[in-house]
Each structure stands twice: as C-alpha cells, then as structure tokens.
Amino acid sequence: MSLTDMGRGAESPTRACRILLMAALPQEVRPFLRQMPARPRRDLGLPAWEVANGAVVAALSGMGQAAVRWAGETLVAGLRPRLLVSIGFGGALTPELSPGDLVLGETFRHYNPDTGELTAGPTPAPPEPLPVYCRALEAAGFTAAPGSVVTTTRIIHKGREGLPLAGLPRPVLDLETSILAEVAAAFDCLFLSLRAITDTGEEEIPGFLQAVGDRQASAGVGAALRWLAGDFRRARDLVRLWGRSRLAGRALAGALTALWPLLLAAGRDLENQPG
C-alpha cells in the first residue's frame, strides 16, 4: 500500500493546477510567496497556496522521505499537474559551489549512509533543456549550473560519510528531490529541481540536525537549545546556519521570479497538449 492509499485525512482537491511547486520548509518558499499574489488552499490537507489565478499551487511537504512521498503522491494524484517543480535548500559536497549558488538537478540519486548504498533514480525531463534555465538565471545575476542531486535518508556528516559521492558532478545533498523525481516519473509529469546552497563542501550541518530524516527526529527549538547547552561556542554555527538559510531563501525567491515567465509559458503549452 502506498502512502497515498493510507490517506492521513487530506480532502479531495476540487481544483486542478498546471504546475505544482513543492518545498519541505516554509523558509524555502515564503520569500517567493511574499512577492506574489498568493491565496491559501485549505482543501489539500497540508500548507498550500495558489498563485497565478490557480495555475500554480505551492505546497509544503515537511521533512523526511515518508512525508515527502505522501505529499507528492497525494497532491499530484489530486491536482493533476503537468509539471512538478521541487525547490529547497541543499548542501554542497565539493568546493566549486558557494552559499547562494543555484543547482538545477540533472541526475537524481538515493544515498543510504548507513549501508553506503548509492542508487540512481529516474530522471524525468524538464520542460526545457537545463541550459535554458541556467542562462535565464545567469542573466538575472545568479550563479547557476546543472548538478547531481543526492537525496539521503538523513543529514550526513560530509567528512565521514560523503566520500562515495565526491566523484559526482556538482553533488548537492538534500532529503527530498529524488523522491519527488520518482513521483513525477510515476505520474508522467515533467520535472524541474532547483536547490540553493546553504553550506559549502567544507562545512558541516550543526549536530542537532544530523539525525533529521526518515527517523523524524526533532529539529525544533528544544533540540537546538539542548545541543547548544553542550557547548555555547556552537552559537556561531547556529547564527551561520540562520544567515545561510536567509541567503538561500532569497536566492530561491529571485530564481523563481526570473524563471516565472518560462514556467508559466510551459504550463500553458502543457495544458494545450493531450493528457
């Protein structure tokens, strides 16, 4: 039984959309929504908004692969988008990527750091070749390139667990993208992945977050304070993470604004094509 079949109490959506935009965290999509006329969608069973007169729905899945798969399957089955866009933060693994840089997913992989298993996932096509989007982002003043998005079962320690991934072209770590690529492939959607870098290849995520993933460990204020109480010098890591998250959120907002005409045009074209 899939997570879609399990339900979780979501209502049946009453209005379809052309494009579904998905993020895990509010910080990843809120700066963009502040710039757009967005209205809440209260019929989807999770935080969601409609944009562009309902042609686009933006939704939050929460963190962890189980939550992402359920949200993706449920929303795509109910809203019937022709294009699924995954946005969010990502961690660099090699030196060529800097905070605020943008990576468009060219390949999607799963990595289980507990077993060392790295597997390739489906690569559903974007509406346009990725260089088209990279050029639009560069024209808007961003550093953007295609890369390898690696979805892990939890946030890893790069120094101890990242070596099997270092040979990939521009590897970026996250907790969601390859799951949504699978959903897009299963429902025959086009797919676009956009990640904004928060931490460089030489930086590690603060320790209280390193258990977050399918284990669903708490990443809230309490966990942060307990971690901070162990050594108050760790405060600088929290401040850095907060600043990087704001930088990455602004980068995602600016990137979506730059790509918006291309995305809306793709949505209109797809609506006119046979299903």
Buried (B, 14 or more C-beta within 10 A) or exposed (E): EEBBEEEEEBEEBEEBBBBBBBBBBEBBBBBBBEEBEBEEBEEBBBBBBBBBEEBBBBBBBBBBBBBBBBBBBBBBBBBBBBBBBBBBBBBBBBEEBEBBBBBBBBBBBBBBBEEEEBEEBBBBEBBBEBEEBBEBBBEEEBBBBBBBBBBBBBBBEBEEBBEBBEEBEBBBBBBBBBBBBBBBBBBEBBBBBBBBBBBBBEBBBBBBBBBBBBEBBEBEEEBBEEBBEEEEEBEEBBEBBEEBBEBBBBBBBBBBBBBBEBBBEBBEEBEEEEE
